[in-house]
């Protein structure tokens, strides 16, 4: 027989094993250097010692779980801290919060995965962002305070383009989206559990956030996320878990005293028959509304002067808050009419206390048109037939609550809404995804299957098991 040889793969070591020796030596040197760094850090005090332990744990997690799974865990941590992102920062006035740091770390971990990957963003989103970029740049250049305006503009772009764009390029599977939204809900549940023993402002609960209104906003977004997550499982324990989280989210809205949050929750409930296309659900909802109207006076009397229901009736500090909002609105309108086309820059947008008016003040009518195009693109798919269309509740909650919010870049609102871009992109359901009508529509995208990113624990998979 002729002498046959097997070609060695390009990455295989030579017969003498020198390549493997080099790799082992490189790993050894890296570990020694890491040990030296950690020892030096730990010697500088208990806080730095904790930092060293955290770094060591992070390196160990990378070695055991791999980069993709660690990236997913970091993203989950970012979502979990988003409901109280300013509350967990050393100061609410800090421009960079722990949530931002976690997202930055997740981006670094995901870079090898997303670099070079094609992305097919919806045309409406692209055109809207281009309008925002153009008008925002011009308004900042001609702003009376261009440096401050530029800083605020970048902060907004981080969520409008950076966060949403990261979701679009990463394109995680829907089970991964479920994990991220459950992380957000879990973070808010921690805030709710802390609220009875935590601080309060004028008798209104704060939870782990920095302000009662922020606590209410987080409750609204958690409630909207749970409206989507309800359909992601049918087992009894799963539905009981979702129902318990819904009750806690509603409690946070009421105890926060945020009237806007209470009104948005009511609006989301009214959307259910239209989204579900069910006359039966419409009838049940009508009955519940009728019962609620009859019981409303009793609920107001028993909820206290600082609750959202009582403040809706005009008790507590509601009149003072109304006057403050009216003054902020008048201030915003005066600014808007000074430069209605290109705006005044972003330096004073936060004082308007209304995101929609703040956008108009900052980048004028053309920029506002671009912003509304982005929101329309992300909100429209809820009326379609995609099996995951209910994630659109988060977009509608965002649209409804932002006219009462001062900051354009509020992470509590933007973070849970960002995955809705996947629905606007028409990303297909997971392979076993069919809902009760058998819908499996939605074109396939370039995003990789999230099976590679699944956590290596059965409970995480069971938690997000879908039954379309």
PALUMBA-942551 format. One line per 8 residues: number of its first residue (from 1); their letters; for each residue x, y, z of C-alpha. Coordinates in steps of 0.02 Angstrom, whole numbers, plus 50000, padded with zeros to 5 digits. Each point is the difference from the previous one (the first is absolute). Layout:
<atoms>
NUM	A	X:Y:Z ~ ...
</atoms>
This chain:
<atoms>
1	XXXXXXXX	50000:50000:50000 ~ 50061:50174:49965 ~ 50056:50100:50146 ~ 49854:50110:50057 ~ 50018:50152:50109 ~ 49864:50104:50083 ~ 50014:50187:49979 ~ 50013:50088:50166
9	XXXXXXXX	49877:50146:50029 ~ 50082:50170:49993 ~ 49969:50026:50186 ~ 50069:49832:50055 ~ 50161:49993:50097 ~ 50157:49935:49920 ~ 50055:49826:50043 ~ 50118:50065:50134
17	XXXXXXXX	49855:50088:50088 ~ 50086:50169:49997 ~ 49839:50095:49958 ~ 49909:49927:50150 ~ 50148:50043:50111 ~ 49997:50181:49939 ~ 49814:50013:50034 ~ 50018:49929:50174
25	XXXXXXXX	50142:50118:50038 ~ 49896:50149:49938 ~ 49854:49951:50111 ~ 50118:49975:50148 ~ 50079:50172:49975 ~ 49827:50080:49985 ~ 49940:49918:50161 ~ 50158:50053:50092
33	XXXXXXXX	49978:50180:49941 ~ 49817:49995:50052 ~ 50048:49934:50172 ~ 50127:50141:50021 ~ 49871:50131:49949 ~ 49867:49929:50116 ~ 50124:49993:50144 ~ 50051:50181:49971
41	XXXXXXXX	49819:50056:49991 ~ 49948:49902:50155 ~ 50140:50078:50103 ~ 49925:50174:49984 ~ 49855:49975:50119 ~ 49837:49903:50024 ~ 49908:50085:49858 ~ 50139:49963:49877
49	XXXXXXXX	50008:49824:50068 ~ 49818:49978:49953 ~ 50042:50068:49828 ~ 50138:49872:49987 ~ 49883:49859:50050 ~ 49875:50059:49870 ~ 50134:50002:49865 ~ 50056:49826:50049
57	XXXXXXXX	49821:49937:49995 ~ 49974:50079:49830 ~ 50156:49917:49929 ~ 49946:49833:50075 ~ 49827:50019:49923 ~ 50078:50033:49830 ~ 50105:49844:50017 ~ 49857:49888:50057
65	XXXXXXXX	49850:50068:49904 ~ 50079:50078:49846 ~ 49987:50175:49929 ~ 49824:49987:49925 ~ 49919:49938:50159 ~ 50090:50128:50107 ~ 49942:50136:49878 ~ 49822:49939:50023
73	XXXXXXXX	50018:50002:50190 ~ 50069:50178:49994 ~ 49854:50054:49890 ~ 49880:49922:50124 ~ 50084:50096:50141 ~ 49983:50162:49900 ~ 49814:49967:49974 ~ 49979:49956:50184
81	XXXXXXXX	50076:50166:50057 ~ 49908:50106:49871 ~ 49840:50023:50104 ~ 50102:50092:50133 ~ 50152:50053:49899 ~ 50021:50168:50088 ~ 49956:49928:50169 ~ 50146:49878:49998
89	XXXXXXXX	50123:50133:49943 ~ 50108:50092:50130 ~ 49902:50157:49954 ~ 49841:50024:49895 ~ 50090:50141:49910 ~ 50136:49887:49931 ~ 50003:49995:49811 ~ 50065:49820:49997
97	XXXXXXXX	49908:49874:50108 ~ 50036:49816:50040 ~ 49872:49953:49867 ~ 50103:50094:49871 ~ 50158:49913:50058 ~ 49918:49829:49982 ~ 49940:50041:49824 ~ 50175:50060:49955
105	XXXXXXXX	50074:49836:50062 ~ 49868:49902:49904 ~ 50046:50093:49841 ~ 50184:49955:50021 ~ 49956:49817:50026 ~ 49882:49998:49851 ~ 50117:50089:49879 ~ 50075:49839:49927
113	XXXXXXXX	49824:49936:49973 ~ 49923:50153:49918 ~ 50146:50071:49900 ~ 49969:49977:49815 ~ 49825:49933:50025 ~ 49873:50074:49878 ~ 49851:50088:50075 ~ 49836:50045:49914
121	XXXXXXXX	49927:50146:50095 ~ 49825:50059:49955 ~ 50001:50144:49877 ~ 49891:50108:50113 ~ 50123:49982:50143 ~ 50150:50042:49890 ~ 49918:50154:49925 ~ 49941:50058:50170
129	XXXXXXXX	50173:49983:50076 ~ 50078:50093:49853 ~ 49881:50145:50029 ~ 50040:50001:50186 ~ 50188:49995:49966 ~ 49992:50141:49872 ~ 49889:50118:50099 ~ 50085:49955:50165
137	XXXXXXXX	50172:50042:49931 ~ 49942:50166:49927 ~ 49904:50052:50155 ~ 50150:49958:50110 ~ 50122:50098:49893 ~ 49891:50156:50007 ~ 49947:49973:50181 ~ 50042:50135:50131
145	XXXXXXXX	50083:49860:50100 ~ 50072:49882:49869 ~ 50108:49897:50121 ~ 49856:49961:50117 ~ 49885:49969:49852 ~ 50125:49881:49921 ~ 50017:49901:50161 ~ 49811:49982:50019
153	XXXXXXXX	49982:49955:49816 ~ 50127:49861:50016 ~ 49909:49935:50155 ~ 49841:49988:49898 ~ 50086:49918:49851 ~ 50071:49865:50114 ~ 49824:49933:50026 ~ 49916:50054:49838
161	XXXXXXXX	50136:49932:49887 ~ 50124:49905:50108 ~ 49884:49893:50106 ~ 49869:49969:49867 ~ 50135:49972:49868 ~ 50090:49876:50113 ~ 49840:49899:50015 ~ 49975:50005:49812
169	XXXXXXXX	50178:49943:49959 ~ 50011:49870:50138 ~ 49827:49935:49952 ~ 49980:49879:50147 ~ 49867:49866:49986 ~ 49831:50028:50081 ~ 50042:49887:50147 ~ 50147:50113:50038
177	XXXXXXXX	49884:50150:49988 ~ 49888:49914:50128 ~ 50148:49979:50116 ~ 50046:50184:49983 ~ 49823:50059:50037 ~ 49986:49880:50147 ~ 50161:50077:50064 ~ 49920:50173:49990
185	XXXXXXXX	49846:49937:50092 ~ 50110:49916:50132 ~ 50093:50164:50028 ~ 49837:50092:50026 ~ 49935:49864:50116 ~ 50155:50029:50109 ~ 49957:50185:50001 ~ 49820:49962:50049
193	XXXXXXXX	50054:49885:50142 ~ 50118:50135:50065 ~ 49871:50140:49990 ~ 49912:49969:50168 ~ 50164:50020:50095 ~ 50080:50126:49884 ~ 49988:50189:49991 ~ 49846:50093:49945
201	XXXXXXXX	49971:50176:49935 ~ 49845:50088:50064 ~ 49928:49831:50047 ~ 50028:49929:49824 ~ 50102:49840:49979 ~ 50168:50008:49914 ~ 50060:49821:50007 ~ 50179:49987:49941
209	XXXXXXXX	49978:50145:49878 ~ 50040:50183:50029 ~ 49824:50072:49985 ~ 49818:49941:50019 ~ 49963:50039:49818 ~ 50146:49890:49947 ~ 49930:49861:50110 ~ 49832:50018:49913
217	XXXXXXXX	50080:50003:49827 ~ 50092:49838:50038 ~ 49835:49925:50058 ~ 49919:50047:49834 ~ 50138:49923:49895 ~ 50004:49842:50107 ~ 49811:49987:49980 ~ 50016:50018:49810
225	XXXXXXXX	50139:49870:49995 ~ 49891:49879:50098 ~ 49858:50025:49876 ~ 50119:49928:49871 ~ 50076:49867:50114 ~ 49828:49933:50049 ~ 49984:49913:49831 ~ 50175:49926:50006
233	XXXXXXXX	49948:49854:50109 ~ 49841:49905:50043 ~ 50044:49898:50153 ~ 49907:50041:50161 ~ 50155:50048:50099 ~ 50057:50116:49860 ~ 49834:50090:49990 ~ 49993:50017:50190
241	XXXXXXXX	50176:50075:49998 ~ 49951:50125:49866 ~ 49838:50045:50092 ~ 50096:50029:50162 ~ 50123:50114:49910 ~ 49855:50094:49919 ~ 49922:50030:50171 ~ 50167:50063:50068
249	XXXXXXXX	50022:50116:49849 ~ 49825:50072:50025 ~ 50038:50025:50185 ~ 50157:50097:49955 ~ 49902:50113:49883 ~ 49870:50037:50134 ~ 50123:50027:50143 ~ 50113:50109:49893
257	XXXXXXXX	49861:50127:49986 ~ 50037:50024:49814 ~ 49838:50049:49915 ~ 50076:49983:49828 ~ 50055:49821:50038 ~ 49825:49954:50060 ~ 49921:50075:49843 ~ 50122:49907:49885
265	XXXXXXXX	49963:49833:50084 ~ 49815:50031:49972 ~ 50034:50041:49817 ~ 50101:49840:49976 ~ 49857:49897:50070 ~ 49879:50085:49879 ~ 50112:49947:49855 ~ 49981:49814:50040
273	XXXXXXXX	49841:49963:49899 ~ 50072:50087:49846 ~ 50168:49911:50011 ~ 49922:49831:50038 ~ 49856:50025:49876 ~ 49881:49918:50122 ~ 49819:50052:50031 ~ 49996:49890:50156
281	XXXXXXXX	50150:50089:50074 ~ 49919:50165:49954 ~ 49843:49953:50096 ~ 50098:49942:50152 ~ 50103:50160:49995 ~ 49841:50106:49992 ~ 49932:49910:50153 ~ 50161:50028:50095
289	XXXXXXXX	50000:50185:49954 ~ 49820:50016:50059 ~ 50045:49917:50166 ~ 50152:50112:50015 ~ 49897:50158:49972 ~ 49877:49948:50135 ~ 50141:49956:50121 ~ 50109:50152:49959
297	XXXXXXXX	49935:50115:50139 ~ 50032:49865:50129 ~ 50174:49967:49931 ~ 50042:50185:50006 ~ 49941:50017:50180 ~ 50099:49848:50057 ~ 50161:50031:49903 ~ 50061:50154:50093
305	XXXXXXXX	50030:50178:49943 ~ 50167:49963:49917 ~ 49949:49852:49891 ~ 49981:50015:49811 ~ 49811:49978:50012 ~ 49980:50137:50130 ~ 50113:50118:49906 ~ 49895:49969:49844
313	XXXXXXXX	49854:50064:50101 ~ 50099:50158:50041 ~ 50054:49964:50178 ~ 50171:50017:50080 ~ 50127:50102:49901 ~ 49911:49971:49833 ~ 49956:50184:49976 ~ 50178:50055:50035
321	XXXXXXXX	50066:49872:49876 ~ 49874:50057:49870 ~ 50058:50180:50017 ~ 50183:49948:49985 ~ 49963:49900:49842 ~ 49901:50145:49926 ~ 50146:50118:50031 ~ 50121:49877:49919
329	XXXXXXXX	49884:49981:49850 ~ 49986:50188:49976 ~ 50189:50014:50012 ~ 50018:49866:49866 ~ 49874:50081:49884 ~ 50089:50168:50014 ~ 50165:49916:49954 ~ 49921:49904:49856
337	XXXXXXXX	49927:50155:49916 ~ 50170:50084:50007 ~ 50072:49873:49877 ~ 49859:49885:49941 ~ 50090:49925:49849 ~ 50173:49948:50062 ~ 49978:50019:50188 ~ 50107:50072:50139
345	XXXXXXXX	50116:49856:50042 ~ 49986:49881:50147 ~ 50067:50105:50143 ~ 49828:50045:50070 ~ 49896:49853:49942 ~ 49993:49919:50173 ~ 49913:50153:50074 ~ 49852:49976:49883
353	XXXXXXXX	49952:49840:50093 ~ 49920:49927:49844 ~ 50102:49892:49881 ~ 49894:50036:49847 ~ 50002:50188:50028 ~ 50183:49987:50051 ~ 50043:49921:49833 ~ 49907:50138:49908
361	XXXXXXXX	50090:50133:50104 ~ 50170:49919:49969 ~ 49995:49955:49815 ~ 49844:50085:49933 ~ 49857:49932:49897 ~ 50112:49908:49876 ~ 50090:49908:50139 ~ 49835:49963:50088
369	XXXXXXXX	49938:49923:49838 ~ 50152:49885:49998 ~ 49973:49950:50182 ~ 49816:49961:49966 ~ 50052:49894:49850 ~ 50110:49895:50113 ~ 49859:49975:50125 ~ 49872:49962:49864
377	XXXXXXXX	50115:49870:49923 ~ 50020:49911:50166 ~ 49818:50017:50056 ~ 49907:49951:49839 ~ 50035:49811:50001 ~ 49888:49973:50152 ~ 49850:50001:49882 ~ 50077:49865:49888
385	XXXXXXXX	49992:49811:50016 ~ 50176:49962:50060 ~ 50000:49876:50143 ~ 50103:50118:50109 ~ 49903:50158:49957 ~ 49954:50027:50184 ~ 50175:50065:50034 ~ 49930:50157:49918
393	XXXXXXXX	49911:50039:50164 ~ 50168:50063:50062 ~ 50012:50125:49857 ~ 49824:50064:50030 ~ 50036:50015:50186 ~ 50156:50100:49957 ~ 49903:50115:49883 ~ 49864:50030:50128
401	XXXXXXXX	50111:50035:50150 ~ 50135:50110:49921 ~ 49894:50160:49991 ~ 50020:50004:50190 ~ 50185:49956:50006 ~ 50141:50131:50000 ~ 50152:49901:49937 ~ 50012:49950:49817
409	XXXXXXXX	50121:49857:50041 ~ 49906:49919:50147 ~ 50071:49822:50010 ~ 49850:49939:50101 ~ 49893:50028:49845 ~ 50120:49969:49857 ~ 50080:49837:50059 ~ 49844:49888:50003
417	XXXXXXXX	49933:50079:49841 ~ 50159:49973:49897 ~ 49967:49815:49956 ~ 49841:50055:49910 ~ 50112:50047:49852 ~ 50012:49813:49964 ~ 49813:49997:49971 ~ 50012:50151:49884
425	XXXXXXXX	50138:49907:49906 ~ 49881:49853:49978 ~ 50114:49877:50088 ~ 49920:49828:49987 ~ 49939:49906:50154 ~ 50107:49864:50075 ~ 49993:49836:49906 ~ 49859:49929:50104
433	XXXXXXXX	49909:50166:50007 ~ 49815:49991:49958 ~ 49864:50088:50097 ~ 49825:49938:50032 ~ 49948:50048:49824 ~ 50147:49912:49922 ~ 50084:50161:49942 ~ 50183:49980:49959
441	XXXXXXXX	50019:50151:49890 ~ 50142:50123:49996 ~ 50146:49990:49879 ~ 50159:49919:50058 ~ 50142:50117:50042 ~ 50186:49980:50001 ~ 50007:49984:50190 ~ 50080:49843:50065
449	XXXXXXXX	49899:49874:50098 ~ 50008:50038:50185 ~ 50026:49818:50043 ~ 50185:50040:50002 ~ 49968:50131:50132 ~ 49883:49898:50109 ~ 50046:49990:50182 ~ 50064:49829:50050
457	XXXXXXXX	49865:49974:50132 ~ 49835:49914:49978 ~ 49901:50124:50102 ~ 50044:50146:49887 ~ 49941:49905:49848 ~ 49842:49940:50087 ~ 49962:50177:50055 ~ 49993:50064:49822
465	XXXX	49928:49847:49915 ~ 49876:50062:49872 ~ 49839:49927:49939 ~ 49948:50097:49848
</atoms>
